Amino acid sequence: MTLLDVPRPVVPRYKVTVPRRGEATIARPRLSAMLDDAVASRPVSHVAAPAGFGKSTAAAAWAADRSDVAWLSLDPYDADPRRLYRGVLAAIATALADDELPAPLAAVLRPGVHPRDPEDAIDLLDGVLEALDDLRRPLVLVVDDVHHVPPGVARPVVRAVLSAGLPTTNVLLLSRDASHLDGLDLDATVTGADLGFTAEEIVTLSGSYPPGLTQAQAVSLHDETRGWPAAVRMSLIDRPDRDAAERRGTPATPATTPARAVAAHDEAFGAYLHDEVLGALPRAVAAFVRRATTSTVITASLAIALTGDDGARLLAATLRRGLFLTPLGRRDGEDVYRWHDLFASWCRSRLEHEDPALARDLHGRAARFWGARHLPESVPHALAAGDSGAAVDLLVEGALEALLNGGAAELLELCEALPPTARDDARVVAIRSVAARMSGRRDEAASLLERARAQLADHDAGDADGSHALAVAMLETFVAGPSSAPDAAERLLASPAALHPAVRAGLLYHLGRRATRRQQDPRGALHLLDEAVSLAERHGLDGVALASRAERASALVDAAEPVLAEQAITDVLERAEISGWAQDARLALLRLEAGVFAYWRDEFDVAQRHFTLVTRARGDDEAVASLGSLYGALASIATGDAGGAAAAAQGISQGLASLPLEAMHALLRLKTAEAAGDVASAVREADLIGRSPCMPFAVVWQAEVFRVAGRAERARNVLASLRAVPVRAHVRVAAELTGALLDAADGGDPLPQIVAGLHVAAPSRFTRPYLERLPDLRPYLEALVHAGTDHRDFLTGLLGTPAADGAPHRRSHWELTDRELEILDGLRSSLTAAEIARSLFVSVNTVKTHQRAVYRKLGARNRREAVRLAASRGFLPA
């Protein structure tokens, strides 16, 4: 029997023939390679994408270049298993030559074995699969439009193919979604994202639609359509008409851009979406999609807010169908997806036309859902709902968070989108002023500042919701400087008014920041900032929380809590690294503080890294950048690097009220002369500094120079000036030591002051004040060691330091705790942090905390460098 002798199932030939390529079909090697890999690596592969993504076109173009493809196009009539069975047989028989028909397959093709009952068709399929085992060459069966077959028919067929494990036959399924194949553990091999055109493919395709597109035009069309083939083709077909309209002088409008023409104004495309996309969905899913596309971004909780309690389940059903949704990751603990822009735009346009009241209601729900945390989503929804007042409220509540997260330019765009009356609201004018300043538009910011001040002055008494006070606070924080007017923020926070959490957190941050910068009440600043952190974190205001933590760390420095301050600074910088703030100019002050800590501990490499980052991320605060350059120069002087000191000094561009520019340079000359042993020159520079108001850290160096030069009275007078001002812990230690040595020269007992300094210096490892005075301090420090002291390790390390003249010293064993040395020993092995933790019976977090401390003390950037530095300094045996 030959193939021609076998009676074949009566199936229309078009159903079992590979579709012909259209005239505007282009070669897509990228897709062909994906399909080649799919059929070569698995028995059943799946191409899943919504209508209009060109599944059949791509598969047909791929199949046309192969000789091993059997093709079957399904339609709704194939829901009958008997018809499906006959179609499969016809497709296989059509693909085989006369001499390729195995006897078992010929037997299956006999008319008598065709199923009479639907149930028999599935059972008889096993015979077909068994017969295919005898094929002499590989065969790929492509089944198109599987979505036309009910799940009760499709799943048993695919399950049978999967379990058969055919060595010579592979199956490629094409469908609009994966819902028919649920439970088969069959992920889509190729999706809509793969089928979309690239910009380069659009350029090639446009050659079939003269006059074609340039690369720039193709990129623009790709951005608007995201490569959706149906939308790209419709735009290319429509383009000649648009070009003709432009030549006639018809003005260009948003409706004549490619994306808008396709999405909202092209009737054919709209009908296609209605009939082929939404029309193919179950009624409940289609109704869900029409409402859920109100927001371009969708989550399960937003789906519930927009469509009711069943929203999460319907979103999951939509995802199973692969319907125009792209995963974006996670936000606020749940998965986030994005609708295809054109598809969502068309759905919104249709709903706004058919039921405008419902459309406005849905936009209002979306605005409330996104709230103040995600202004780019919430404000446009409020405006689409026709509620400009809600849009203004959202802007006020979320502006500080946006500003702290680098969203100044985006904030300006949102303000510009408001209608004129809302844009001129006093609070919005204030936000525009701040955003303009942070975007570098200083003249615009200054103009808006004057308008905002005049308008906000009238609202102080009636500011029940705190929004005007928050606007004033933002102006004071970022543009105008502290106001001398009565502070509404303090009154509002003290009142029982129910302020929005974002407003309350913003006011707390502002007041805490102001108290920190004024250095008048560090304890009060800590209280305010602690509350700001707690409130911001509870409500997902990550920018406000991190900024409040940064100000809190500065307040701890001012409160003379160096150990807690350094822990807080390290915590903030680590959080900043995770959140992308690491290079942010707003952390410059905190990096300066971290560098200052390292400087006074003689960790000059670590200090210089911080000071370099301070000067690079200078932002608007030139004073902070100048201080970073000043300290960088001082660190270079301490290490004997004259060239580095001169280079760093070039970055000092602005003085401070308490330390003018001239005084900064005089201080550098003083330290240079001191390091060279030139006491006379150092005294001359100290006299120059003394004619200007001076910062505390410079005062102690003045006093020390006068002491060494024998001008004790002048030294005491200089130190006395510190009694009226708050001083940092390292300054207090240096002052105590100079005072102690002055007392000793007068025959007094220096030990009480030396011991008082030790209580502050040892916990923070402030070695620099001792090393600068070590020749004179040595007898007293040795006496303390012999007499016994709680700070024996600290003193032993100092006395064992070979540098007694202020030169840099090698770190000593005492500077690592016993636990840190255990961790260091583990770091030199191949053990992981978890394995080190188990060996020491501690938690992984404890290991990582000590590991960070080891890195910090050694000035190391990673594990290998820490081990190398530790070995070179004698912490580890060779």
KAVENFEN-V846452 format. One record per residue. RES is the residue in one letter. PHI is phi in whole degrees, 0 to 359 (999 if undefined). BURIAL is I if it has 16 or more other C-alpha atoms within 10 Angstrom, else O. D_FIRST is the distance of its C-alpha to the first C-alpha in Angstrom with 2 decimals. Layout:
{{RES	PHI	BURIAL	D_FIRST} {RES	PHI	BURIAL	D_FIRST}}
This chain:
{{M	999	O	0.00} {T	258	O	3.78} {L	300	I	6.75} {L	289	O	8.07} {D	279	O	6.01} {V	276	I	7.28} {P	293	O	10.93} {R	267	I	13.19} {P	299	I	16.70} {V	279	O	19.33} {V	226	I	21.40} {P	305	O	23.74} {R	297	O	22.67} {Y	296	O	26.09} {K	283	I	25.51} {V	242	I	22.60} {T	238	I	24.07} {V	299	I	26.73} {P	302	I	29.99} {R	287	O	31.65} {R	290	O	34.85} {G	284	O	38.02} {E	294	O	40.70} {A	258	O	43.00} {T	267	O	40.60} {I	245	I	41.99} {A	291	O	40.59} {R	228	O	41.40} {P	304	O	40.82} {R	301	O	42.59} {L	290	I	40.04} {S	300	I	37.04} {A	295	O	38.40} {M	296	O	38.86} {L	291	I	35.26} {D	303	O	34.05} {D	296	O	36.26} {A	297	I	35.16} {V	287	I	31.40} {A	277	O	32.12} {S	248	O	34.53} {R	208	O	33.21} {P	291	I	30.09} {V	230	I	31.28} {S	244	I	33.64} {H	224	I	35.59} {V	253	I	37.22} {A	234	I	39.92} {A	196	I	42.44} {P	296	I	44.04} {A	302	I	43.12} {G	91	I	44.09} {F	264	I	43.42} {G	75	I	40.40} {K	299	I	37.74} {S	295	I	34.88} {T	298	I	36.44} {A	294	I	36.85} {A	293	I	33.38} {A	294	I	31.79} {A	297	I	33.95} {W	293	I	32.90} {A	293	I	29.14} {A	296	O	29.38} {D	265	O	30.29} {R	238	O	27.36} {S	250	O	23.67} {D	243	I	22.64} {V	252	I	23.53} {A	254	I	21.64} {W	241	I	24.20} {L	223	I	24.98} {S	262	I	28.27} {L	268	I	29.62} {D	218	O	32.10} {P	302	O	34.26} {Y	289	O	31.67} {D	285	I	29.49} {A	298	I	32.18} {D	283	I	30.01} {P	304	I	27.79} {R	294	I	24.98} {R	293	I	25.01} {L	298	I	25.25} {Y	300	I	22.25} {R	295	I	20.13} {G	296	I	21.68} {V	299	I	20.83} {L	298	I	17.10} {A	296	I	17.24} {A	297	I	19.28} {I	294	I	16.99} {A	296	I	13.86} {T	293	I	16.22} {A	278	I	17.49} {L	261	I	14.37} {A	280	O	13.04} {D	303	O	9.49} {D	272	O	9.95} {E	255	O	11.74} {L	273	I	9.47} {P	294	I	10.24} {A	302	O	8.52} {P	299	I	11.68} {L	289	I	11.55} {A	300	I	8.17} {A	295	I	10.04} {V	295	I	13.04} {L	282	I	11.70} {R	298	O	11.25} {P	303	O	14.33} {G	291	O	16.02} {V	261	O	16.75} {H	291	I	18.47} {P	293	I	22.13} {R	262	O	24.69} {D	251	O	27.71} {P	303	I	28.68} {E	295	O	29.39} {D	292	O	25.91} {A	299	I	24.46} {I	293	I	26.31} {D	295	O	25.30} {L	292	I	21.57} {L	299	I	22.05} {D	301	O	22.54} {G	294	O	18.95} {V	296	I	17.90} {L	298	I	20.50} {E	296	O	19.45} {A	294	I	15.84} {L	294	I	17.46} {D	300	I	19.24} {D	267	I	16.35} {L	298	I	16.35} {R	275	O	17.32} {R	220	O	19.85} {P	298	O	22.24} {L	221	I	21.61} {V	247	I	24.47} {L	264	I	24.02} {V	263	I	27.03} {V	245	I	28.08} {D	265	I	30.93} {D	59	I	33.70} {V	299	I	33.21} {H	296	I	36.65} {H	285	I	35.22} {V	260	I	33.64} {P	301	I	36.20} {P	305	I	37.00} {G	296	O	35.91} {V	262	I	32.33} {A	294	I	32.35} {R	296	I	33.99} {P	300	I	31.65} {V	295	I	28.62} {V	294	I	30.45} {R	298	O	31.86} {A	296	O	28.47} {V	295	I	27.34} {L	297	I	30.67} {S	283	O	30.50} {A	290	O	26.93} {G	58	O	28.14} {L	295	I	24.83} {P	283	O	25.26} {T	245	O	22.88} {T	233	I	23.18} {N	240	I	26.41} {V	240	I	27.40} {L	241	I	30.09} {L	260	I	31.79} {L	242	I	34.08} {S	207	I	36.72} {R	281	I	40.32} {D	202	I	41.55} {A	258	I	40.83} {S	295	I	41.95} {H	288	I	38.47} {L	246	I	37.87} {D	305	O	41.24} {G	88	O	41.31} {L	259	O	38.34} {D	53	O	40.59} {L	239	O	38.61} {D	287	O	41.07} {A	295	I	40.35} {T	282	I	39.30} {V	232	I	40.35} {T	238	I	43.04} {G	301	I	44.98} {A	298	I	47.48} {D	284	I	44.81} {L	283	I	43.41} {G	299	I	46.87} {F	287	I	47.87} {T	278	I	50.38} {A	300	I	53.34} {E	295	O	51.87} {E	294	I	48.57} {I	295	I	50.68} {V	301	I	52.47} {T	295	I	49.19} {L	298	I	47.82} {S	296	I	51.10} {G	297	O	50.54} {S	275	O	48.14} {Y	231	I	51.04} {P	309	O	53.96} {P	270	O	56.58} {G	82	I	54.96} {L	238	I	56.77} {T	283	O	58.99} {Q	300	O	58.44} {A	296	O	61.33} {Q	294	O	59.96} {A	294	I	56.52} {V	298	I	58.17} {S	297	O	60.14} {L	295	I	57.08} {H	296	I	55.24} {D	297	O	58.24} {E	283	I	58.34} {T	258	I	54.65} {R	54	I	53.82} {G	80	I	50.77} {W	302	I	49.08} {P	305	I	46.59} {A	298	I	47.02} {A	290	I	50.80} {V	297	I	50.77} {R	296	I	48.72} {M	298	I	50.87} {S	294	I	54.00} {L	293	I	52.81} {I	294	O	51.98} {D	281	I	55.40} {R	297	I	57.33} {P	304	O	58.03} {D	294	O	59.69} {R	293	I	61.84} {D	298	O	62.82} {A	296	O	63.85} {A	296	O	65.95} {E	293	O	67.65} {R	293	O	68.42} {R	282	O	70.05} {G	93	O	72.25} {T	292	O	70.74} {P	296	O	71.88} {A	286	O	69.30} {T	229	O	69.04} {P	305	O	66.97} {A	290	O	64.77} {T	261	I	63.85} {T	286	O	62.73} {P	306	I	58.95} {A	295	I	58.59} {R	291	I	60.85} {A	299	I	59.30} {V	286	I	55.88} {A	285	I	57.05} {A	242	I	59.65} {H	241	O	59.82} {D	265	I	56.38} {E	296	O	55.28} {A	297	O	51.64} {F	292	I	51.43} {G	299	I	53.37} {A	296	O	51.04} {Y	299	I	48.08} {L	298	I	49.74} {H	295	I	50.69} {D	276	O	47.34} {E	269	O	44.82} {V	258	I	46.77} {L	295	I	49.30} {G	295	O	47.42} {A	272	I	44.41} {L	268	I	46.64} {P	304	O	47.71} {R	304	O	51.03} {A	295	O	53.16} {V	292	I	51.73} {A	298	I	52.18} {A	295	O	55.78} {F	298	I	56.42} {V	299	I	55.15} {R	301	I	57.40} {R	272	I	60.42} {A	289	I	59.57} {T	284	I	59.13} {T	305	I	62.89} {S	253	I	63.28} {T	297	I	61.26} {V	254	I	61.46} {I	225	I	60.46} {T	227	I	60.92} {A	298	I	60.40} {S	290	I	64.12} {L	291	I	64.33} {A	301	I	61.34} {I	293	I	63.38} {A	298	I	66.45} {L	273	I	64.61} {T	235	I	62.38} {G	108	O	63.79} {D	299	O	63.11} {D	274	O	59.34} {G	299	I	59.29} {A	295	I	58.24} {R	295	O	55.25} {L	290	I	54.17} {L	296	I	54.61} {A	298	O	52.30} {A	296	O	49.72} {T	294	I	50.10} {L	297	I	49.69} {R	298	I	46.41} {R	274	I	45.16} {G	61	I	46.29} {L	274	I	48.24} {F	56	I	50.43} {L	241	I	52.35} {T	244	I	53.26} {P	291	O	54.98} {L	249	O	58.46} {G	110	O	59.50} {R	238	O	62.11} {R	216	O	65.43} {D	53	O	67.96} {G	84	O	65.65} {E	219	O	62.54} {D	290	O	59.46} {V	241	I	59.94} {Y	232	I	57.30} {R	238	I	57.56} {W	287	I	55.94} {H	298	I	54.54} {D	304	I	57.61} {L	292	I	56.13} {F	297	I	54.34} {A	295	I	57.50} {S	298	I	59.65} {W	295	I	57.62} {C	299	I	57.72} {R	295	I	61.48} {S	300	I	62.11} {R	293	I	60.24} {L	293	I	62.08} {E	296	O	65.43} {H	284	O	64.81} {E	278	O	63.65} {D	214	O	66.02} {P	300	O	68.73} {A	295	O	70.72} {L	295	O	67.82} {A	300	I	67.06} {R	296	I	70.71} {D	299	I	70.73} {L	294	I	67.66} {H	297	I	69.23} {G	297	I	72.38} {R	297	I	70.44} {A	296	I	68.76} {A	298	I	72.18} {R	292	I	73.69} {F	295	I	70.77} {W	289	I	70.98} {G	58	I	74.78} {A	280	I	77.07} {R	282	I	74.80} {H	229	I	72.22} {L	302	I	74.14} {P	301	I	71.45} {E	268	I	69.39} {S	283	I	72.21} {V	297	I	74.56} {P	301	I	72.03} {H	293	I	70.91} {A	299	I	74.55} {L	292	I	75.06} {A	294	I	71.89} {A	281	I	73.31} {G	78	O	76.44} {D	244	I	78.63} {S	292	I	80.43} {G	297	O	82.96} {A	295	I	80.25} {A	298	I	78.98} {V	296	I	82.50} {D	301	I	82.86} {L	297	I	79.57} {L	298	I	80.70} {V	296	I	84.01} {E	291	I	82.44} {G	253	I	79.81} {A	297	I	81.65} {L	298	I	83.16} {E	301	I	79.84} {A	296	I	78.23} {L	297	I	81.13} {L	290	I	81.09} {N	262	I	77.34} {G	78	I	77.81} {G	259	I	76.79} {A	297	I	79.87} {A	296	I	78.02} {E	294	I	75.52} {L	295	I	78.46} {L	299	I	80.11} {E	297	O	76.98} {L	295	I	76.88} {C	296	I	80.57} {E	293	O	80.04} {A	283	O	77.35} {L	289	I	79.97} {P	295	O	81.70} {P	308	O	85.16} {T	296	O	87.22} {A	289	I	85.20} {R	294	I	85.22} {D	267	I	89.03} {D	302	I	89.36} {A	305	I	91.80} {R	293	I	89.31} {V	292	I	86.60} {V	300	I	89.13} {A	296	I	89.96} {I	297	I	86.30} {R	298	I	85.87} {S	296	I	88.93} {V	295	I	87.65} {A	296	I	84.13} {A	296	I	85.61} {R	298	I	87.83} {M	285	I	84.99} {S	264	I	82.91} {G	85	O	85.75} {R	263	O	86.99} {R	293	I	90.61} {D	297	O	92.36} {E	297	O	90.12} {A	297	I	90.59} {A	295	I	94.39} {S	296	O	94.47} {L	293	I	92.34} {L	300	I	94.46} {E	297	O	97.62} {R	296	O	95.93} {A	296	I	94.49} {R	301	I	97.85} {A	296	O	99.64} {Q	285	I	97.13} {L	288	I	96.68} {A	299	O	100.44} {D	274	O	100.60} {H	248	O	98.09} {D	300	I	99.66} {A	284	O	101.19} {G	257	O	98.34} {D	270	O	95.42} {A	294	O	94.23} {D	267	I	90.67} {G	77	I	91.70} {S	290	I	89.52} {H	290	I	92.47} {A	297	I	93.85} {L	294	I	90.50} {A	298	I	90.49} {V	298	I	94.01} {A	298	I	92.95} {M	294	I	90.08} {L	300	I	92.49} {E	295	I	94.96} {T	287	I	92.33} {F	245	I	90.66} {V	230	I	92.93} {A	274	I	96.44} {G	85	O	97.73} {P	304	O	99.54} {S	268	O	101.34} {S	270	O	104.95} {A	288	O	104.32} {P	306	O	104.22} {D	271	O	100.88} {A	295	I	98.96} {A	300	I	96.24} {E	296	O	98.61} {R	295	O	99.85} {L	295	I	96.37} {L	293	I	95.16} {A	278	O	98.30} {S	274	O	97.91} {P	279	O	95.76} {A	301	O	93.67} {A	274	O	89.94} {L	277	I	88.62} {H	300	O	84.94} {P	307	I	83.77} {A	293	I	82.97} {V	292	I	86.44} {R	299	I	88.20} {A	298	I	86.31} {G	295	I	87.15} {L	293	I	90.85} {L	298	I	91.01} {Y	299	I	89.44} {H	298	I	91.87} {L	294	I	94.96} {G	295	I	93.90} {R	296	I	93.19} {R	296	I	96.54} {A	296	I	98.41} {T	294	I	96.74} {R	292	I	97.57} {R	280	O	101.18} {Q	54	I	101.53} {Q	258	O	103.95} {D	217	I	102.25} {P	299	I	99.36} {R	294	I	99.28} {G	297	O	99.01} {A	298	I	96.26} {L	299	I	94.32} {H	299	O	94.56} {L	296	I	93.28} {L	287	I	90.43} {D	300	I	89.32} {E	293	I	89.03} {A	297	I	87.18} {V	299	I	84.60} {S	300	O	84.07} {L	293	I	83.70} {A	295	I	81.45} {E	291	O	79.07} {R	297	O	78.85} {H	250	O	77.80} {G	70	O	75.45} {L	267	I	77.92} {D	296	I	76.96} {G	295	I	78.96} {V	296	I	82.15} {A	297	I	81.69} {L	292	I	81.32} {A	297	I	84.19} {S	293	I	86.38} {R	297	I	85.58} {A	296	I	86.63} {E	294	I	89.93} {R	296	I	90.42} {A	298	I	90.16} {S	296	I	92.84} {A	296	I	95.01} {L	295	I	94.81} {V	298	I	96.07} {D	294	I	98.97} {A	277	I	99.66} {A	59	I	100.31} {E	241	I	97.35} {P	298	I	95.93} {V	295	I	93.64} {L	296	O	92.10} {A	296	I	92.02} {E	293	I	90.08} {Q	299	O	87.57} {A	294	I	87.14} {I	297	I	86.78} {T	300	I	84.12} {D	299	I	82.23} {V	295	I	82.34} {L	295	I	81.22} {E	292	O	78.27} {R	297	O	77.28} {A	296	I	77.69} {E	298	O	75.32} {I	292	O	72.63} {S	271	O	73.18} {G	87	O	73.39} {W	267	I	77.18} {A	306	I	77.97} {Q	261	I	79.15} {D	290	I	80.65} {A	297	I	84.17} {R	290	I	85.27} {L	265	I	85.01} {A	301	I	87.37} {L	297	I	90.39} {L	291	I	88.61} {R	295	I	87.46} {L	300	I	91.08} {E	299	I	92.20} {A	298	I	89.65} {G	294	I	90.89} {V	296	I	94.51} {F	303	I	93.80} {A	296	I	92.23} {Y	301	I	95.18} {W	287	I	97.78} {R	260	I	95.82} {D	66	I	95.80} {E	266	I	91.99} {F	289	I	92.29} {D	296	I	88.69} {V	297	I	87.42} {A	300	I	90.18} {Q	295	I	89.40} {R	298	O	85.72} {H	294	I	86.82} {F	295	I	89.48} {T	297	I	87.03} {L	294	I	84.67} {V	299	I	87.68} {T	287	I	88.63} {R	287	O	85.05} {A	262	I	84.43} {R	290	I	87.85} {G	58	I	86.86} {D	270	O	89.95} {D	268	O	92.15} {E	294	I	93.93} {A	296	I	96.47} {V	296	I	93.82} {A	298	I	92.39} {S	295	I	95.92} {L	296	I	96.51} {G	299	I	93.26} {S	293	I	94.49} {L	300	I	97.94} {Y	293	I	96.61} {G	299	I	94.23} {A	295	I	97.25} {L	298	I	99.19} {A	295	I	96.35} {S	294	I	96.40} {I	298	I	100.18} {A	295	I	99.87} {T	261	I	97.52} {G	78	I	99.66} {D	263	O	97.16} {A	295	O	99.50} {G	295	O	96.81} {G	296	I	94.60} {A	295	I	97.62} {A	294	O	98.44} {A	295	O	94.85} {A	295	I	94.66} {A	298	I	98.05} {Q	296	O	96.64} {G	275	I	94.57} {I	278	I	97.68} {S	246	O	97.93} {Q	212	I	99.55} {G	273	I	102.23} {L	240	I	102.80} {A	299	O	105.73} {S	268	O	106.69} {L	209	I	105.91} {P	298	I	106.43} {L	304	O	104.70} {E	298	O	107.85} {A	293	I	108.14} {M	299	I	104.55} {H	292	I	105.24} {A	297	I	108.62} {L	297	I	106.86} {L	296	I	104.54} {R	295	I	107.55} {L	301	I	109.31} {K	292	I	106.42} {T	294	I	106.11} {A	295	I	109.85} {E	299	I	109.78} {A	296	I	106.94} {A	274	O	108.99} {G	78	O	112.11} {D	268	O	113.95} {V	295	I	115.78} {A	298	O	118.08} {S	295	I	115.23} {A	299	I	113.40} {V	294	I	116.57} {R	300	I	116.90} {E	291	I	113.35} {A	297	I	114.00} {D	296	O	117.04} {L	296	I	114.91} {I	297	I	112.40} {G	296	O	115.26} {R	276	O	116.33} {S	236	O	113.13} {P	303	O	111.54} {C	226	I	109.33} {M	285	I	106.25} {P	305	I	106.90} {F	294	I	104.87} {A	284	I	107.00} {V	299	I	110.20} {V	292	I	109.73} {W	289	I	109.29} {Q	301	I	112.47} {A	300	I	114.34} {E	294	I	113.16} {V	297	I	114.25} {F	295	I	117.67} {R	297	I	117.99} {V	297	I	117.21} {A	279	O	119.68} {G	84	O	122.43} {R	262	O	122.59} {A	299	I	122.32} {E	297	O	123.85} {R	296	O	121.45} {A	298	I	118.53} {R	295	I	119.70} {N	296	O	120.06} {V	295	I	116.55} {L	297	I	115.12} {A	299	O	117.14} {S	293	O	115.24} {L	281	I	112.09} {R	293	O	113.70} {A	267	O	113.24} {V	231	O	109.52} {P	290	O	106.38} {V	233	I	105.11} {R	286	O	101.86} {A	298	I	101.83} {H	292	I	101.82} {V	292	I	104.77} {R	298	I	106.66} {V	298	I	106.14} {A	299	I	107.42} {A	295	I	110.39} {E	299	I	111.26} {L	291	I	111.24} {T	297	I	113.42} {G	298	I	115.76} {A	296	I	115.96} {L	290	I	116.91} {L	296	I	119.53} {D	297	I	121.02} {A	297	O	121.06} {A	294	O	122.95} {D	267	O	125.55} {G	89	O	125.93} {G	274	O	123.76} {D	264	O	120.97} {P	278	I	117.57} {L	298	I	115.51} {P	304	O	115.15} {Q	288	I	113.55} {I	297	I	111.42} {V	295	I	110.15} {A	300	O	109.53} {G	294	I	107.41} {L	297	I	105.47} {H	300	O	104.45} {V	271	I	102.71} {A	285	I	101.48} {A	299	I	100.02} {P	300	O	97.29} {S	261	I	96.04} {R	59	I	96.77} {F	280	I	98.98} {T	268	I	100.24} {R	303	I	101.33} {P	301	I	104.70} {Y	282	I	105.66} {L	294	I	104.57} {E	291	I	106.56} {R	238	I	109.71} {L	301	I	108.95} {P	304	O	112.02} {D	278	O	114.37} {L	275	I	112.29} {R	309	I	111.58} {P	301	O	114.72} {Y	287	O	114.15} {L	291	I	110.46} {E	296	O	111.23} {A	297	O	113.89} {L	295	I	111.39} {V	297	I	108.95} {H	292	O	111.71} {A	283	O	113.01} {G	99	O	109.57} {T	203	O	107.46} {D	291	O	104.22} {H	249	I	103.07} {R	301	I	103.57} {D	299	I	100.07} {F	300	I	100.45} {L	291	I	103.90} {T	298	I	102.87} {G	296	I	100.12} {L	297	I	102.56} {L	289	I	105.19} {G	273	O	102.67} {T	282	I	101.61} {P	288	O	102.93} {A	270	I	103.26} {A	258	I	106.64} {D	244	I	107.19} {G	93	I	104.45} {A	289	I	101.85} {P	297	I	98.34} {H	242	I	97.97} {R	281	I	95.15} {R	291	I	93.78} {S	242	I	94.89} {H	301	I	93.42} {W	297	I	95.29} {E	282	I	93.32} {L	252	I	90.20} {T	288	O	90.50} {D	301	O	89.59} {R	294	O	86.35} {E	295	I	85.49} {L	292	I	86.07} {E	295	O	83.67} {I	297	I	81.03} {L	300	I	81.75} {D	296	I	81.24} {G	290	I	77.83} {L	294	I	76.92} {R	284	I	77.40} {S	268	O	74.64} {S	266	O	70.91} {L	293	O	71.28} {T	280	O	69.99} {A	300	I	72.38} {A	295	O	70.90} {E	291	O	71.39} {I	298	I	74.95} {A	300	I	75.61} {R	295	O	74.44} {S	292	O	76.58} {L	258	O	79.65} {F	60	O	78.94} {V	230	O	79.05} {S	278	O	76.65} {V	298	O	74.43} {N	299	O	76.47} {T	296	O	79.65} {V	300	I	78.21} {K	293	I	77.17} {T	296	O	80.63} {H	293	I	82.40} {Q	298	I	79.93} {R	298	I	80.84} {A	296	I	84.53} {V	297	I	84.08} {Y	302	I	82.39} {R	295	I	85.18} {K	291	I	87.99} {L	274	I	86.54} {G	74	I	85.54} {A	263	I	81.95} {R	260	O	78.81} {N	205	O	76.27} {R	296	O	75.96} {R	298	O	76.04} {E	292	O	79.09} {A	298	I	80.86} {V	295	I	80.50} {R	298	O	81.66} {L	295	I	84.70} {A	297	I	85.60} {A	294	O	85.58} {S	292	O	87.68} {R	258	O	90.25} {G	85	O	90.56} {F	282	I	88.82} {L	235	I	86.33} {P	294	O	86.97} {A	294	O	85.73}}
